[in-house]
Amino acid sequence: MTKYLGFTHSEPQLLLGDLNESINWISKVAESLSILGSIFNIVVTLWLGKSKFIIGKMVITLAIFDLITHIPLVLTAYESLNNPFSCEIAGSWFSYFGYTSSFFFTTCFAHSLYYSLKKSIDFVEAFFKRYVMLSVISGLIVGSFSVILRFKEYVEYPDGHSLCRIRHVYTFDWGILFILLIPGTINIIGCISYYIITIKLLRALNEKVYWGLLVYPLILVVCISPFLVQRFLGLIGWRGIYDNGFFLQITRGLFGSQGFFNSLAYGLSREIYQALRSCCCPSRAKETLMESVSSAEDEVQLGGQCQEDQKSVLL
């Protein structure tokens, strides 16, 4: 029996042979990329001095929540670190604390973008501590529920291999409802709502500066929606959803990749790209600046020449 990461149902009769192996591999890769991506966001934000500003603080906070989510999942994938305590108590609590805190903070991110446009960035500064408090309290509640309800279980097999998985419940599972579906659904609705009204406001104001940051709530919606659909269908008794291997692979890959996609959205944004380019390639940045100055001078000279031509025609 191969070990298998994360939140996806791992019942042997449902996940067999190659499918189990492929999902295990996808999980490890996705979670590891998300950890690296979150570390990248933290390091780059600190290195460029963006942590002094409110958006930089929010990027770092979100990255920390992502790390808390993904690190326990990767650690419990290794049998030497997987035991009843690390799986059912510490690993479960930290994973679902990070999972919930990350979702709520992403919705707070979308909320802050909207009100920074509608009011001012000072509004976001004033609400930052409230954002963190809401996210942490939500994470504490869900993380504690995951331990109280024994949502995850440590399983040992006769061949000596072990597995950390979601506990199998073959009736209506309140744990899936309170720990996964309710937090996920609330934040999908919140992110979509603020995404729509922020897009409308940006178009009305003819602003482009926040378009890149709006990718954050969109990433959450794309990454967790298939996962929640899978869990909802399983909750209402449609076990056939676990027979669709391709859907399980896509679901697991997207769910584990949220931190990685967040790092791409941040690292590839125009502001961060230009800042990294100026730090790593100062000569090229200087050339770009000189080209911009030269272009501006050409425009001024052209404008002056046009004015002289107009004067000559009038004379």
C-alpha positions as CSV (number, residue, x, y, z in Angstrom):
1,M,0.0,0.0,0.0
2,T,1.5,3.3,-1.0
3,K,1.2,6.4,1.1
4,Y,-1.1,9.0,0.1
5,L,-1.3,12.7,0.9
6,G,-4.0,15.0,1.9
7,F,-7.7,15.5,1.9
8,T,-8.7,13.2,-0.9
9,H,-10.6,10.0,0.0
10,S,-8.2,7.1,0.0
11,E,-10.4,4.0,0.5
12,P,-8.5,1.0,-1.1
13,Q,-11.5,-0.3,-2.9
14,L,-12.1,3.0,-4.5
15,L,-8.5,4.0,-5.3
16,L,-6.7,1.1,-6.8
17,G,-3.2,0.5,-8.1
18,D,-2.0,3.1,-10.6
19,L,-4.7,5.6,-9.7
20,N,-3.5,5.6,-6.1
21,E,0.1,6.0,-7.2
22,S,-0.7,8.9,-9.5
23,I,-2.7,10.8,-7.0
24,N,0.1,10.3,-4.4
25,W,2.6,11.7,-6.9
26,I,0.4,14.6,-7.8
27,S,-0.2,15.4,-4.2
28,K,3.5,15.5,-3.3
29,V,4.5,17.6,-6.3
30,A,1.6,20.1,-5.8
31,E,2.1,20.5,-2.1
32,S,5.9,20.9,-2.5
33,L,5.5,23.6,-5.2
34,S,3.1,25.5,-3.0
35,I,5.6,25.4,-0.1
36,L,8.3,26.7,-2.4
37,G,6.0,29.3,-3.9
38,S,4.9,30.6,-0.4
39,I,8.6,30.9,0.7
40,F,9.3,32.8,-2.6
41,N,6.6,35.3,-1.9
42,I,7.8,35.9,1.7
43,V,11.5,36.3,0.6
44,V,10.8,38.5,-2.3
45,T,8.5,40.8,-0.4
46,L,11.0,41.2,2.4
47,W,14.0,41.6,0.0
48,L,12.3,44.3,-2.1
49,G,11.1,46.2,1.0
50,K,7.4,45.7,0.2
51,S,6.7,44.5,3.7
52,K,6.6,48.1,4.8
53,F,3.4,48.6,2.9
54,I,0.0,47.1,3.6
55,I,-0.3,45.0,0.4
56,G,3.1,43.5,1.2
57,K,2.0,42.6,4.7
58,M,-1.0,40.9,3.4
59,V,1.0,38.9,0.8
60,I,3.3,37.7,3.6
61,T,0.4,36.8,5.9
62,L,-1.3,34.8,3.1
63,A,1.9,33.0,2.4
64,I,2.3,32.0,6.0
65,F,-1.2,30.6,6.1
66,D,-0.4,28.6,3.0
67,L,2.7,27.2,4.6
68,I,0.8,26.1,7.6
69,T,-1.6,24.3,5.3
70,H,0.9,22.4,3.1
71,I,3.8,21.6,5.4
72,P,2.0,19.1,7.6
73,L,0.6,17.3,4.5
74,V,4.1,16.8,3.1
75,L,5.6,15.8,6.4
76,T,3.0,13.1,7.0
77,A,3.7,11.7,3.6
78,Y,6.9,10.2,5.0
79,E,6.4,7.1,7.1
80,S,9.3,8.1,9.4
81,L,7.3,11.2,10.4
82,N,3.8,9.7,10.2
83,N,2.3,8.5,13.5
84,P,-1.0,8.8,15.3
85,F,-0.1,12.1,16.9
86,S,1.4,13.8,13.8
87,C,-1.6,12.6,11.7
88,E,-4.7,12.8,13.9
89,I,-3.8,15.7,16.2
90,A,-0.9,18.0,15.2
91,G,-1.1,17.4,11.5
92,S,-4.8,17.6,11.3
93,W,-5.1,20.7,13.5
94,F,-2.4,22.7,11.7
95,S,-3.6,21.7,8.2
96,Y,-7.2,22.7,8.7
97,F,-6.2,25.8,10.7
98,G,-4.0,26.9,7.7
99,Y,-6.6,25.7,5.2
100,T,-9.4,27.8,6.8
101,S,-7.3,30.9,7.6
102,S,-5.9,31.0,4.1
103,F,-9.4,30.9,2.6
104,F,-10.8,33.6,4.9
105,F,-7.7,35.8,4.4
106,T,-8.0,35.6,0.6
107,T,-11.6,36.8,0.9
108,C,-10.3,39.6,3.1
109,F,-7.8,40.4,0.4
110,A,-10.6,40.8,-2.1
111,H,-12.5,42.9,0.3
112,S,-9.5,45.2,0.9
113,L,-8.9,45.7,-2.9
114,Y,-12.5,46.9,-3.3
115,Y,-12.5,49.3,-0.4
116,S,-9.1,50.7,-1.2
117,L,-10.5,51.8,-4.5
118,K,-13.9,52.9,-3.1
119,K,-12.4,54.7,-0.1
120,S,-8.6,54.8,0.4
121,I,-5.7,52.6,1.3
122,D,-5.9,53.9,4.9
123,F,-9.1,51.9,5.2
124,V,-7.1,48.7,4.5
125,E,-4.5,49.7,7.1
126,A,-7.2,50.2,9.7
127,F,-8.8,46.8,8.9
128,F,-5.6,44.7,8.6
129,K,-5.7,43.5,12.2
130,R,-9.3,42.6,11.9
131,Y,-8.6,40.6,8.7
132,V,-5.9,38.6,10.6
133,M,-8.1,38.2,13.6
134,L,-11.1,36.9,11.5
135,S,-8.8,34.5,9.7
136,V,-7.1,33.2,12.8
137,I,-10.3,32.7,14.8
138,S,-11.9,30.9,11.9
139,G,-8.8,28.6,11.6
140,L,-8.8,27.9,15.3
141,I,-12.4,26.8,15.2
142,V,-12.1,24.6,12.2
143,G,-8.7,23.2,13.3
144,S,-10.2,22.3,16.7
145,F,-13.2,20.7,15.1
146,S,-10.9,18.5,13.0
147,V,-9.3,17.1,16.2
148,I,-12.5,16.8,18.2
149,L,-14.3,15.0,15.4
150,R,-11.2,12.9,14.7
151,F,-11.5,13.9,11.1
152,K,-8.2,12.3,10.1
153,E,-7.0,8.8,11.0
154,Y,-3.7,7.0,11.2
155,V,-3.9,3.6,9.5
156,E,-1.2,0.8,9.6
157,Y,-1.4,-2.1,7.1
158,P,-0.1,-5.6,7.5
159,D,2.8,-5.0,5.1
160,G,4.2,-2.4,7.5
161,H,3.2,0.7,5.5
162,S,1.1,3.5,7.1
163,L,-1.3,6.1,5.8
164,C,-2.7,9.4,7.1
165,R,-6.2,9.8,5.6
166,I,-9.6,11.3,6.2
167,R,-11.6,9.0,8.5
168,H,-14.2,7.0,6.5
169,V,-17.8,7.7,7.5
170,Y,-20.4,5.9,5.3
171,T,-23.3,8.0,6.5
172,F,-23.9,11.8,6.4
173,D,-20.6,13.2,7.7
174,W,-20.9,16.4,9.8
175,G,-17.1,16.7,9.7
176,I,-17.0,17.2,5.9
177,L,-19.8,19.7,6.2
178,F,-18.4,21.9,9.0
179,I,-14.7,21.5,8.2
180,L,-14.6,21.5,4.4
181,L,-17.8,22.5,2.7
182,I,-19.0,25.5,4.9
183,P,-15.7,27.4,5.0
184,G,-15.0,26.7,1.4
185,T,-18.4,27.7,0.1
186,I,-18.5,30.9,2.2
187,N,-15.2,32.0,0.8
188,I,-16.0,31.1,-2.8
189,I,-19.1,33.2,-2.6
190,G,-17.2,36.0,-0.9
191,C,-14.4,36.0,-3.5
192,I,-16.7,35.9,-6.5
193,S,-18.9,38.7,-5.1
194,Y,-15.9,41.1,-4.4
195,Y,-14.3,40.1,-7.7
196,I,-17.3,41.2,-9.7
197,I,-18.0,44.5,-7.9
198,T,-14.2,45.3,-7.9
199,I,-14.0,44.7,-11.7
200,K,-17.0,47.0,-12.2
201,L,-15.5,49.7,-10.0
202,L,-12.1,49.4,-11.8
203,R,-13.9,49.9,-15.2
204,A,-15.8,52.8,-13.9
205,L,-12.7,54.5,-12.6
206,N,-10.6,53.4,-15.6
207,E,-8.0,52.0,-13.2
208,K,-5.5,49.2,-14.1
209,V,-3.2,49.1,-11.1
210,Y,-5.2,46.4,-9.2
211,W,-5.9,44.0,-12.0
212,G,-3.0,41.7,-11.1
213,L,-3.9,41.5,-7.4
214,L,-7.4,40.4,-8.4
215,V,-6.0,37.1,-9.5
216,Y,-5.7,36.0,-5.8
217,P,-9.5,35.5,-5.2
218,L,-9.8,34.0,-8.6
219,I,-7.1,31.5,-7.8
220,L,-9.0,30.4,-4.7
221,V,-12.2,29.9,-6.7
222,V,-10.5,27.8,-9.4
223,C,-8.4,25.7,-7.0
224,I,-11.0,24.6,-4.5
225,S,-14.3,24.5,-6.5
226,P,-13.7,21.0,-8.0
227,F,-12.6,19.8,-4.6
228,L,-15.8,21.0,-2.9
229,V,-17.9,19.6,-5.7
230,Q,-16.3,16.2,-5.2
231,R,-16.8,16.4,-1.4
232,F,-20.4,17.5,-1.8
233,L,-21.3,14.7,-4.1
234,G,-19.7,12.2,-1.8
235,L,-21.6,13.7,1.2
236,I,-25.0,13.2,-0.5
237,G,-24.1,9.6,-1.2
238,W,-22.9,9.6,-4.8
239,R,-19.9,7.2,-4.4
240,G,-19.4,7.1,-8.1
241,I,-17.5,10.3,-8.0
242,Y,-14.6,8.4,-6.5
243,D,-14.5,6.1,-9.6
244,N,-13.6,9.0,-11.9
245,G,-9.8,8.9,-11.7
246,F,-9.1,11.9,-14.0
247,F,-11.4,14.1,-11.9
248,L,-9.7,13.0,-8.7
249,Q,-6.3,13.8,-10.2
250,I,-7.4,17.2,-11.4
251,T,-9.1,18.0,-8.1
252,R,-6.1,17.0,-6.0
253,G,-3.6,18.8,-8.2
254,L,-5.6,22.1,-8.1
255,F,-6.3,21.9,-4.4
256,G,-2.6,21.4,-3.5
257,S,-1.4,24.1,-6.0
258,Q,-3.1,27.2,-4.5
259,G,0.1,28.4,-2.8
260,F,2.1,27.8,-6.0
261,F,-0.4,29.8,-8.2
262,N,-0.4,32.6,-5.6
263,S,3.4,32.9,-6.0
264,L,3.1,33.0,-9.8
265,A,0.4,35.7,-9.6
266,Y,2.7,37.8,-7.3
267,G,6.0,37.0,-8.9
268,L,4.8,37.7,-12.4
269,S,3.0,40.9,-11.6
270,R,4.4,43.9,-13.4
271,E,5.6,45.8,-10.3
272,I,7.4,42.8,-8.8
273,Y,8.9,41.8,-12.2
274,Q,10.3,45.2,-12.7
275,A,11.6,45.4,-9.2
276,L,13.4,42.1,-9.5
277,R,14.8,43.0,-12.9
278,S,16.2,46.3,-11.5
279,C,17.8,44.5,-8.6
280,C,19.2,41.5,-10.5
281,C,20.0,43.3,-13.8
282,P,20.8,46.9,-13.0
283,S,22.5,47.5,-16.3
284,R,19.5,46.4,-18.3
285,A,17.2,48.5,-16.1
286,K,19.5,51.5,-16.7
287,E,19.3,50.8,-20.5
288,T,15.5,50.7,-20.3
289,L,15.5,53.9,-18.4
290,M,17.8,55.6,-20.9
291,E,15.6,54.4,-23.7
292,S,12.6,55.8,-22.0
293,V,14.4,59.2,-21.5
294,S,15.6,59.1,-25.1
295,S,12.1,58.4,-26.4
296,A,10.7,61.3,-24.3
297,E,13.4,63.6,-25.6
298,D,12.5,62.6,-29.2
299,E,8.9,63.3,-28.6
300,V,9.7,66.8,-27.2
301,Q,12.0,67.6,-30.2
302,L,9.3,66.3,-32.6
303,G,6.8,68.5,-30.8
304,G,9.1,71.5,-31.1
305,Q,9.8,70.9,-34.8
306,C,6.0,70.7,-35.4
307,Q,5.6,74.0,-33.7
308,E,8.3,75.6,-35.9
309,D,6.8,74.2,-39.0
310,Q,3.4,75.6,-38.0
311,K,5.0,79.1,-37.5
312,S,6.8,79.0,-40.9
313,V,3.5,78.2,-42.6
314,L,1.8,81.1,-40.8
315,L,4.6,83.5,-41.8
